[in-house]
Amino acid sequence: MIDSYPTKVSDDQARRAVRFAEIRNHSVEICEPLEIEDYVVQPIVDVSPPKWHLGHTTWFFETFILVPSDPNYEVFDAHYNFVFNSYYETAGARVIRTDRGNLSRPSVSDIYKYRKYVDEKMQDFLQGDLMDESIGSLLELGLNHEQQHQELLLADIKYILGHNPLFPVYKKEISEQIEIEIGTGMIGFSAGIYEIGFAGEGFCFDNELGRHKAYLNDFEISNRLVANGEYLEFMAAKGYSDFRHWHAEGWDWVRQNKAKSPLYWHFVDGKWMQYTLNGLQEINPDEPLCHINFFEASAYASWKGKRLPTEAEWEVASGHFDWGRRWEWTNSAYLPYPGFKKEAGAVGEYNGKFMVNQTVLRGASVATPKGHSRNTYRNFFPTDLKWQFTGIRLAK
């Protein structure tokens, strides 16, 4: 673990050092319940091994802060740039994503040594004379990048353990299930011009910038998420067998994958069960639905005679309902806001290069780290993926 209380430094340096330590330590805490074998598994291309997440987030600070800013810094291992670069073409060649699970080396212990080495160098850097305000925004990006991977870590760990036939418990002291009040409340908004996008102080990603006006027609949005019991009704009504409610691509996905239920749902001895981070449990009909993709969300909305909200509608309405338990699918393609510009260098590859063939999710989830959510946050995923903690809020 990282020492959290530097000495003989300014208040700003101390705050940065403490925050850096807290966020970096949280990644280690997420992995503490794992067995050593769990660190290496990559069951599908979208799920990275936990040890890769630990190495990649460390590589970010080494590559983008220490190497260019500290002339005395010595790289821990020159091969790690190839191993832990994710998608940054500017940073050089890398292991292709599908092969991350083939990396038995570096070992888990080597990666923890790497983290310790970089963390100690970063603490020295943050408390030294080389750290200045010009690096502050890059540091903040790195910390938020780590928090993104903490959420991915939990989702990936759940997929790894949830596809183990023993359905092992990840951690008894964690809960992803929260009951919701069942009702049919819809909140109405009049047509007009509204503003969306990030404004004010604090951190945001570049894809949130460019606050702008958006004209919205009259719309209504639900004051709650769709519950498990309601989705069970869709399944019982043969929703997965009725092409009328599905996009053409979604219907192809259903047939190709023989889809019948959300991810982690299993019909056992006449009852629907679901795998959770607490192990296999009977489905609670009053808990918010989780782990569905855009195709399923859209089909359910169609079956109910409603639709998914656009991201502009969701943001405008977000102050009028509770959010943050599930990432909520919207009906908006992930596109740049007016005036969006990519930053120079590798940082410019962070978001802009993914603004095609992706759909926006809004809100946060039970896996989102504390302090890493805001109503302007624009998450995005392909339409067929559902291993994240995703849910549905209806609109009309």
FENZI-V683779 format. One record per helix or strand of 3 or more residues. SS is the DSSP state (alpha for helix, beta for strand). FROM is the first residue (numbers start at 1). TO is the last residue. Records with the same first field share a line. If there is no record, write none. Layout:
SS->FROM-TO + FROM-TO
//
This chain:
alpha->11-31 + 36-39 + 50-69 + 80-84 + 89-91 + 97-102 + 108-126 + 133-162 + 206-208 + 228-236 + 239-241 + 243-245 + 248-257 + 294-303 + 311-320 + 346-349 + 352-354
beta->186-189 + 192-196 + 212-216 + 219-222 + 265-268 + 271-276 + 279-282 + 327-333 + 359-363 + 379-381
//
